[in-house]
Amino acid sequence: MPGKPLIGRDTRLCMSLSARPGNFGTRFHNRLYELTGLDYLYKSFSTTDLPAAIGGIRALSIRGCAISMPFKEAVIPLLDGLGPTAAAIDSVNTIVNDDGRLTGHNTDYAAVVALIAGIDPATRFVLRGSGGMAKAVAAALRDSGFRDGMIVARNEAAGRALAEPYGFDWSAEPTETAPLIVNVTPLGMTGADADALAFPVAMIDACDVALDAVQYPPETPLLREARLRGKRCITGTEIAVLQALEQFILYTGVRPDPAQVEDAAAFARANS
């Protein structure tokens, strides 16, 4: 294993901003820095002053920043430009700082495209959520050939704003069964929503595949119920690994080998 340089004045800093910071990304990135011998350090943060935080990224030459809920859309006016994936869906989960110019990207999109590649695009889906991550997932579904879908969101304006540009249906509540069900809300996330089931049991019974974008905990109530019924599950942790890998490449210009990625993912899962 390459020796990671001691932290010093030349160490490059990367970070994350989230309402509920977790350890997965921090562990994953720092483990990959160790495995590849890069002089980088990664640290997670929360903030109640997003403009000041983004200004700090620019002022302190922080190389990159992961963006999580609830900042994925609010951060856009604070940036200098958007990469193609972020521009297409108006949602940012990654900022890259090139000598003070901040560019937003969306690596969630690429991760979801990879994970749904084996599902027949003729499959009907029901997606619950309407925020920044929901935009990434809906765009990934649309661009992967899925045309028959429903967006579930209590806020009609937000739900229709996501559904209609992609030609999907909208509903205020999840009532219709579908072979593919997708949760992109905080339901099931550690905290106040930890015990919430994102879909009724009848919908879980009827599905073939359950995708839950919630990262913490790795086994949400939705995934637990789906596994009990023998359904295929796509987890938030799987999304987290693939999107974090793409972030790592954007920040460092280095593509780790598969063994290094698996090592870092296992380390992050065990220590999160």
Salt bridges, closest charged atoms under 4 A:
GLU34 OE1 - ARG31 NH1 3.26
GLU73 OE2 - LYS135 NZ 2.79
ASP80 OD2 - ARG58 NH1 2.61
ASP98 OD1 - ARG63 NH1 2.74
ASP108 OD2 - LYS72 NZ 2.75
ASP143 OD1 - ARG142 NE 2.28
ASP148 OD1 - ARG124 NH1 2.36
GLU156 OE2 - ARG160 NE 2.79
GLU164 OE2 - ARG160 NH1 3.41
ASP169 OD2 - ARG124 NH2 3.17
GLU173 OE2 - ARG154 NE 3.45
GLU176 OE2 - ARG124 NE 2.51
ASP205 OD1 - ARG229 NE 2.50
GLU219 OE2 - ARG227 NE 3.03
GLU225 OE1 - ARG229 NH1 2.62
GLU262 OE2 - ARG269 NH2 3.09
ASP263 OD1 - ARG31 NE 2.71
